[in-house]
Amino acid sequence: MLDSVVVEYEQIRYDVVDQIATITLDRPDRLNAFTTRMMKELLHVFDRTDADDAVRVVVVTGSGRGFCAGADLEGGGQTFARTSPNNSTTGEGFESGLLRDGGGRVTLRIFDSIKPVIAAINGPAVGIGITMTLPMDIRIASESARIGFVFSRRGIVPEAASSWFLPRLVGMSTAAEWCYTGRVMDAAEAASGGLVRTVPDSELRSEVYGLAGEIVENAAPVSAATTRRLLWRGLTLGHPMESHRADSRAIQELGRGSDAFEGVASFLEKRQPIWTMKPSEDMPQLFPWLSEPEFG
């Protein structure tokens, strides 16, 4: 259990500089392979970024020469055996007779993030190492990165709700090819499918933090947070009329807020805006007719 006040992360690092939070997967000796401990720390840290109005953008990357090599396979052939709530890599706790997929818990939490999330894929991203990035808003990969949805080659299936996320990002045909073959592809192929944008290895950091800084400098925090919710929730809706209802609510509530006045005034006065509204306090209610599904 992670203490909500005094936090000692073991498998991630967390830093905030210039209103940009960096979450670094930190098991470099194992290529940042995913464990139950890492899952818990990621769930905790995204609660932390949402609660902190000083955080405007979140960057997720890996330490050393990899992003995340997937589930830690040190347990051997029993790694994915779902017979115990103490399974070391996939999750914990039975619910309705099922052991929840730990990767899915992480992606669902990132899906619910208030803040924009950028993946800086600095090396191999395989299995959960790539599926955890699917609910992140932008994925930028170094040219030497290698990416693989390798589940069929391990005798299992894509996890982390990737059967929902991946076809929406790259289309059904591309998602099927990558998942059926389970091949590890280069970053160029992932980019051609629309999954990532690639940059030279030496430029990854500057590109990611330049983009994050552009968001911090120009976007009103509540506007960015509300836009994120509109975009992701929009993928779940059955008709554009539902998006129109949510847009109308957002425009009505934010349009009479102080940030809208400041946004127009700063534009006319040719100066940088000073935003005063906070995501922790001023988010509009967008989808009052929707209820969040529960597991089980």
Secondary structure by P-SEA (a helix, b strand, c coil): cccccccccccbbbbbcccbbbbbbccccccccccaaaaaaaaaaaaaaaacccccbbbbbbccccccccccccccccccccccccccccbbbbcccccccaaaaaaaaaaaccbbbbbbcccccccccccccccccbbbbccccccccccccccccccccccccccccccaaaaaaaaaacccccaaaaaaacccccccccaaaaaaaaaaaaaaacccaaaaaaaaaaaaaaaacccaaaaaaaaaaaaaaaaacaaaaaaaaaaaaccccccccccccccccccccbbbbbcc
